[in-house]
Amino acid sequence: MSEVALPSSVRPDTWNADTAAMMEFAGLTWIEGVGDAAHRVFAPSGVMAAFIAACARTGLDPTAKQIYAAQMGGKWTVLVGIDGMRVVAQRTGQYDGQDPIEWLAAEDGQWTTVPPKAPYAARVAIYRKGVSRPLVQTVTLAEFGGRGGNWSQRPSHMLGIRAESHAFRRAFPMELAGLYTPEDFESDDVDTSDAPWEEREDWGALIASATTTGDLARVGARIAESGQGNDDIRAAYRARAAVLATEANTVDADVVDDQTPAEGEDASPTPPASPSAGTPDDYEAAASAEFDAAVERGEI
C-alpha cells in the first residue's frame, strides 16, 4: 500500500490527489447530486479515523479492495474479504493452517468436505501456534444463512465463508476485531436497525489487551466512533491508560500519580481524548483529535 495514498489526517483539506482517490476508492468520500447541485460528501471523521487505524493495524490495501468502509443497515462498519482475513492471519506469524471446510447436509448426517446443495451447517478448524488445540467454529444455515443472491445460488459456499470468518476472529481477536466480511451482513441474524455492528465488540477485552498507549488510543478511537463509551468502558479505559503510563515511567505517569481526587470524585485517572459521554459530534471530534495526535507521535 502506498505511503503517499494513506492519509496522515482525517481532514480532507490536507489530502493530496492520491490520498483523495484512495479514500474515494475505500468508500469514505463520494459525490452526491448532479450538475450544479453536485457536491462531495465525506464519511464522519471518526469513521475515517477508525478505518485508517484498521488499515495500519492490518496492513491491508484499500486499493486492492482488501479492506473498505460501508454503511450496512444505515450504520458504518469496516469490511474485509475473506482473503483479507487470511492475509492478516498469515502476517502475524502465528497462523498454523486450517482444516478444509466441512458441511452437514442434515442435522443427523455426516460431516463432509463435499459441499451439499442444501447445507444444514458448516464448520472449520483454524490452528494458531502456541495454542494446544484447534479453534473450531460451527455455523448453521438456520441461524447464519441469508436469502437471495449468492445465498440462493451457492448456499454452501456462503455458509463456509461465514464459518471461516468467525473462526479467524476467534483465533486472532486483536488483529481482526471489528472487521467483518460482506457475507456477515447478508444473513438474517444481523440486525443493524437499532445499533451499529460494533456493539457486539468486547470492548473490555480489547482495552485489557492493549500493550502500548498507541494500541489503547486506537481502541479508544473505535469506541468513540461507535458511541458506546459508557461508564464501565470509560473506567476500564482510564485504568488501563494509568497502568501503561506507569509502566512506561513517562511524564504522563507522574501526572496520573499526582492526581488526587476530592472526596466523592472518580478516583480513576482520565487520559486525554478518552471515549467520554457526549453527542455524536463530540465522539467524532474526540476520535479525530486522538488520531491526529497519534500521527504526530509517530504511532500511526
C-alpha positions as CSV (number, residue, x, y, z in Angstrom):
1,M,0.0,0.0,0.0
2,S,1.4,3.4,-1.0
3,E,2.5,5.5,2.0
4,V,1.6,8.6,-0.1
5,A,-2.0,7.4,-0.5
6,L,-2.7,6.5,3.1
7,P,-3.9,9.7,4.9
8,S,-2.0,11.1,7.8
9,S,-5.0,13.2,8.8
10,V,-8.8,12.8,8.7
11,R,-9.1,16.4,7.5
12,P,-9.9,16.3,3.7
13,D,-8.2,19.7,3.2
14,T,-4.8,18.1,3.9
15,W,-5.2,15.3,1.4
16,N,-3.3,15.2,-1.9
17,A,-4.8,13.8,-5.1
18,D,-3.6,10.2,-4.4
19,T,-5.0,10.2,-0.9
20,A,-8.3,11.6,-2.0
21,A,-8.6,8.9,-4.7
22,M,-7.7,6.2,-2.2
23,M,-10.4,7.4,0.3
24,E,-12.9,7.5,-2.5
25,F,-12.0,4.0,-3.6
26,A,-12.4,2.9,0.1
27,G,-16.0,4.3,0.1
28,L,-15.2,7.2,2.5
29,T,-16.0,10.0,0.2
30,W,-18.4,10.3,-2.8
31,I,-20.3,12.7,-4.9
32,E,-24.0,13.4,-4.3
33,G,-26.3,15.3,-6.7
34,V,-25.9,16.1,-10.3
35,G,-25.0,19.2,-12.3
36,D,-24.8,22.4,-10.3
37,A,-26.1,20.6,-7.3
38,A,-23.3,18.1,-7.3
39,H,-21.1,18.2,-4.1
40,R,-18.6,16.0,-2.4
41,V,-19.6,14.2,0.8
42,F,-17.3,12.7,3.4
43,A,-17.8,10.0,6.0
44,P,-17.7,11.2,9.6
45,S,-14.2,11.9,10.8
46,G,-14.5,9.3,13.5
47,V,-15.3,6.7,10.8
48,M,-12.3,7.8,8.8
49,A,-10.0,7.6,11.8
50,A,-11.3,4.1,12.7
51,F,-10.8,3.0,9.1
52,I,-7.3,4.3,8.7
53,A,-6.3,2.8,12.1
54,A,-7.7,-0.5,10.8
55,C,-5.5,-0.2,7.7
56,A,-2.5,0.5,9.9
57,R,-3.3,-2.4,12.2
58,T,-3.9,-5.0,9.5
59,G,-1.7,-3.8,6.7
60,L,-4.5,-4.4,4.2
61,D,-4.7,-2.5,0.9
62,P,-7.8,-0.4,0.2
63,T,-6.9,-0.1,-3.4
64,A,-6.9,-3.9,-3.8
65,K,-10.4,-3.9,-2.1
66,Q,-8.9,-6.0,0.7
67,I,-10.5,-3.5,3.2
68,Y,-13.1,-0.8,2.8
69,A,-15.8,1.0,4.7
70,A,-19.6,0.9,4.0
71,Q,-22.9,1.7,5.6
72,M,-24.7,-1.6,6.4
73,G,-28.3,-1.1,7.6
74,G,-27.6,2.6,8.0
75,K,-24.5,2.0,10.2
76,W,-20.9,2.4,9.3
77,T,-18.5,-0.6,9.5
78,V,-15.2,-1.7,8.2
79,L,-15.4,-4.6,5.8
80,V,-12.8,-7.1,4.5
81,G,-12.9,-10.0,2.1
82,I,-12.2,-13.5,3.5
83,D,-8.9,-13.3,1.6
84,G,-8.0,-10.2,3.6
85,M,-8.6,-12.1,6.8
86,R,-6.3,-14.9,5.6
87,V,-3.6,-12.3,4.8
88,V,-3.9,-10.7,8.3
89,A,-3.6,-14.1,9.9
90,Q,-0.6,-15.1,7.8
91,R,1.3,-11.9,8.6
92,T,1.0,-12.5,12.3
93,G,3.4,-15.4,12.0
94,Q,1.1,-17.3,14.4
95,Y,-1.2,-18.8,11.8
96,D,-0.6,-22.6,11.6
97,G,-3.0,-23.6,8.9
98,Q,-6.6,-24.8,8.9
99,D,-8.6,-27.9,8.1
100,P,-10.8,-28.0,5.0
101,I,-14.3,-26.6,5.4
102,E,-16.8,-29.3,6.2
103,W,-20.6,-29.4,5.8
104,L,-23.6,-31.2,7.2
105,A,-26.5,-31.8,4.8
106,A,-28.8,-32.8,7.7
107,E,-28.7,-32.4,11.5
108,D,-28.2,-36.2,11.9
109,G,-25.9,-36.5,8.9
110,Q,-22.1,-37.0,8.5
111,W,-19.6,-34.2,8.0
112,T,-18.2,-34.0,4.5
113,T,-15.8,-31.8,2.6
114,V,-18.1,-32.0,-0.5
115,P,-20.5,-29.0,-0.5
116,P,-24.1,-30.2,-0.4
117,K,-26.8,-28.5,-2.4
118,A,-28.7,-27.7,0.7
119,P,-26.4,-27.4,3.8
120,Y,-27.6,-27.7,7.3
121,A,-24.3,-26.5,8.9
122,A,-20.7,-25.7,8.1
123,R,-17.5,-25.8,10.3
124,V,-13.8,-25.0,10.0
125,A,-10.9,-25.5,12.4
126,I,-8.1,-23.0,12.5
127,Y,-4.7,-23.6,14.1
128,R,-2.6,-21.0,15.9
129,K,0.9,-21.6,17.1
130,G,1.2,-21.9,20.8
131,V,-2.5,-23.0,21.2
132,S,-2.7,-26.7,22.1
133,R,-6.0,-27.3,20.2
134,P,-7.6,-26.0,17.0
135,L,-10.2,-23.3,17.2
136,V,-13.3,-24.8,15.7
137,Q,-16.3,-22.7,14.6
138,T,-19.6,-24.2,13.5
139,V,-22.5,-22.2,12.0
140,T,-25.9,-23.4,10.9
141,L,-27.8,-22.2,7.9
142,A,-30.9,-21.6,10.0
143,E,-29.0,-19.1,12.3
144,F,-26.4,-17.6,10.0
145,G,-27.8,-18.0,6.5
146,G,-29.2,-15.3,4.2
147,R,-31.7,-15.1,1.4
148,G,-31.5,-14.3,-2.3
149,G,-28.4,-13.7,-4.4
150,N,-25.5,-15.9,-3.7
151,W,-27.3,-17.5,-0.7
152,S,-29.8,-18.9,-3.2
153,Q,-27.2,-19.9,-5.8
154,R,-24.3,-21.0,-3.6
155,P,-25.5,-21.6,0.0
156,S,-22.7,-24.0,0.9
157,H,-20.0,-21.6,-0.3
158,M,-21.6,-18.7,1.6
159,L,-22.1,-20.6,4.8
160,G,-18.5,-21.9,4.6
161,I,-17.2,-18.2,4.4
162,R,-19.3,-17.4,7.5
163,A,-17.8,-20.3,9.4
164,E,-14.2,-19.3,8.3
165,S,-14.6,-15.6,9.1
166,H,-16.0,-16.4,12.6
167,A,-13.1,-18.9,13.2
168,F,-10.5,-16.3,12.1
169,R,-11.9,-13.7,14.5
170,R,-11.8,-16.2,17.4
171,A,-8.2,-17.2,16.5
172,F,-6.9,-13.7,16.0
173,P,-9.2,-11.4,18.1
174,M,-6.8,-8.4,18.4
175,E,-5.9,-8.3,14.7
176,L,-9.4,-8.9,13.3
177,A,-11.7,-7.4,16.0
178,G,-14.3,-5.1,14.4
179,L,-13.6,-6.4,10.9
180,Y,-16.4,-8.3,9.1
181,T,-17.0,-9.8,5.6
182,P,-19.9,-8.7,3.4
183,E,-21.3,-12.2,4.0
184,D,-21.7,-11.3,7.7
185,F,-24.3,-8.7,6.7
186,E,-26.2,-10.7,4.2
187,S,-27.7,-13.1,6.7
188,D,-30.8,-13.0,8.8
189,D,-29.0,-12.9,12.2
190,V,-27.5,-9.5,11.8
191,D,-29.8,-6.6,13.0
192,T,-28.3,-3.2,12.2
193,S,-31.6,-1.3,12.6
194,D,-31.1,0.0,16.1
195,A,-27.3,-0.2,16.8
196,P,-24.0,-0.5,15.0
197,W,-22.4,-3.9,14.4
198,E,-19.6,-2.8,16.7
199,E,-22.0,-3.2,19.6
200,R,-21.1,-6.9,19.6
201,E,-17.4,-6.0,20.4
202,D,-16.0,-7.0,23.8
203,W,-14.5,-3.5,24.5
204,G,-13.3,-4.6,27.9
205,A,-11.2,-7.4,26.4
206,L,-9.8,-5.1,23.7
207,I,-8.8,-2.5,26.3
208,A,-7.2,-5.0,28.5
209,S,-5.2,-6.5,25.6
210,A,-3.7,-3.1,24.6
211,T,0.1,-3.3,25.4
212,T,1.1,0.3,24.3
213,T,-0.5,3.7,24.6
214,G,-0.8,3.7,20.8
215,D,-2.8,0.4,20.8
216,L,-5.1,1.9,23.6
217,A,-5.6,5.1,21.6
218,R,-6.7,3.1,18.6
219,V,-9.2,1.2,20.7
220,G,-10.4,4.4,22.2
221,A,-10.9,5.9,18.7
222,R,-13.1,2.9,17.8
223,I,-15.1,3.2,21.0
224,A,-15.6,6.9,20.3
225,E,-16.8,6.2,16.8
226,S,-19.2,3.5,18.0
227,G,-20.8,5.9,20.5
228,Q,-20.6,3.2,23.2
229,G,-18.5,5.0,25.8
230,N,-20.5,4.1,28.9
231,D,-19.2,4.5,32.4
232,D,-17.8,1.0,32.7
233,I,-15.9,1.2,29.5
234,R,-14.6,4.6,30.3
235,A,-13.4,3.4,33.7
236,A,-11.6,0.4,32.1
237,Y,-10.0,2.7,29.6
238,R,-8.7,5.1,32.2
239,A,-7.4,2.3,34.4
240,R,-5.5,0.7,31.5
241,A,-4.1,4.1,30.5
242,A,-2.8,4.6,34.0
243,V,-1.2,1.2,34.0
244,L,0.5,1.8,30.7
245,A,1.7,5.2,31.7
246,T,3.2,3.9,34.9
247,E,4.9,1.0,33.1
248,A,6.4,3.4,30.6
249,N,7.6,5.7,33.5
250,T,6.8,8.8,31.4
251,V,5.7,12.3,32.4
252,D,2.2,11.1,31.9
253,A,2.7,8.6,34.7
254,D,3.7,11.4,37.0
255,V,0.6,13.4,36.1
256,V,-1.6,10.3,36.8
257,D,0.1,9.7,40.1
258,D,-0.2,13.4,41.2
259,Q,-4.0,13.5,40.5
260,T,-5.7,13.3,43.9
261,P,-9.5,13.5,43.5
262,A,-11.6,15.3,46.1
263,E,-14.0,13.3,48.2
264,G,-16.8,11.9,46.1
265,E,-14.9,12.3,42.8
266,D,-14.0,9.4,40.5
267,A,-10.5,8.2,41.6
268,S,-9.7,6.8,38.1
269,P,-7.2,9.0,36.2
270,T,-8.5,10.4,33.0
271,P,-6.1,10.5,30.0
272,P,-6.6,12.9,27.1
273,A,-9.2,12.1,24.5
274,S,-10.7,9.1,26.3
275,P,-14.1,8.0,25.0
276,S,-16.3,10.2,27.1
277,A,-20.0,10.8,27.0
278,G,-21.4,13.3,24.6
279,T,-23.1,13.9,21.3
280,P,-22.1,12.0,18.1
281,D,-20.2,15.2,17.0
282,D,-18.3,15.1,20.3
283,Y,-17.3,11.5,19.7
284,E,-16.2,12.3,16.2
285,A,-14.2,15.3,17.4
286,A,-12.5,13.2,20.1
287,A,-11.7,10.4,17.7
288,S,-10.3,12.9,15.1
289,A,-8.2,14.7,17.8
290,E,-6.8,11.4,19.1
291,F,-6.0,10.1,15.6
292,D,-4.1,13.3,14.7
293,A,-2.2,13.2,18.0
294,A,-1.2,9.6,17.4
295,V,0.1,10.6,13.9
296,E,2.2,13.4,15.4
297,R,3.6,10.9,17.9
298,G,4.5,8.6,15.1
299,E,2.2,5.8,16.3
300,I,0.2,5.6,13.1
